[in-house]
């Protein structure tokens, strides 16, 4: 059994005139949201053996905030996840080491939303920043496909804040 966590990067700062989209950093809310989701996932028993992140700064930063929360030692960057088509994401998934039972990928919309649809056959009601979709598959990473994947849940930070939380 394989478990895959698909994560949309956390909230980034607005693009500055001299900063490329690829180099946008997380803002303070993005950092706190990534920490929150890392704790939520850890409490739920998530144990990814590896995080694969897009090469964009905001995705790498999201992965680096999640890693210690989940006790992940291996964070890898893969340019195919920026911006990342479904085909790109599936190549990365199919290439994950067979020895891993759980893995996490961090990337961007619309790729994240398209991948969730591709694997589940269901259109998500929205994929906010720091959103996590968890899937299981009975086969290998190389076998992961629409027919072999089951969507376990989709979760995001606002579900774990008090209703009166001021952002």
Rosetta blueprint (number, residue, H / E / L):
1 X L
2 X E
3 X E
4 X E
5 X E
6 X E
7 X E
8 X E
9 X L
10 X L
11 X L
12 X E
13 X L
14 X L
15 X L
16 X L
17 X L
18 X L
19 X L
20 X L
21 X H
22 X H
23 X H
24 X L
25 X L
26 X E
27 X L
28 X H
29 X H
30 X H
31 X H
32 X H
33 X H
34 X H
35 X H
36 X H
37 X H
38 X H
39 X H
40 X H
41 X H
42 X H
43 X H
44 X L
45 X L
46 X L
47 X L
48 X L
49 X L
50 X L
51 X E
52 X E
53 X E
54 X L
55 X L
56 X L
57 X H
58 X H
59 X H
60 X H
61 X H
62 X H
63 X H
64 X H
65 X H
66 X H
67 X H
68 X H
69 X H
70 X L
71 X L
72 X L
73 X L
74 X L
75 X E
76 X E
77 X E
78 X L
79 X H
80 X H
81 X H
82 X L
83 X L
84 X L
85 X L
86 X H
87 X H
88 X H
89 X H
90 X H
91 X H
92 X H
93 X H
94 X H
95 X L
96 X L
97 X L
98 X L
99 X L
100 X L
101 X L
102 X E
103 X E
104 X E
105 X E
106 X E
107 X E
108 X L
109 X L
110 X L
111 X H
112 X H
113 X H
114 X H
115 X H
116 X H
117 X H
118 X H
119 X H
120 X H
121 X L
122 X L
123 X L
124 X L
125 X L
126 X L
127 X L
128 X L
129 X L
130 X L
131 X L
132 X E
133 X E
134 X E
135 X E
136 X E
137 X E
138 X L
139 X L
140 X L
141 X H
142 X H
143 X H
144 X L
145 X L
146 X H
147 X H
148 X H
149 X E
150 X E
151 X E
152 X E
153 X E
154 X E
155 X E
156 X L
157 X H
158 X H
159 X H
160 X H
161 X L
162 X L
163 X L
164 X L
165 X L
166 X L
167 X L
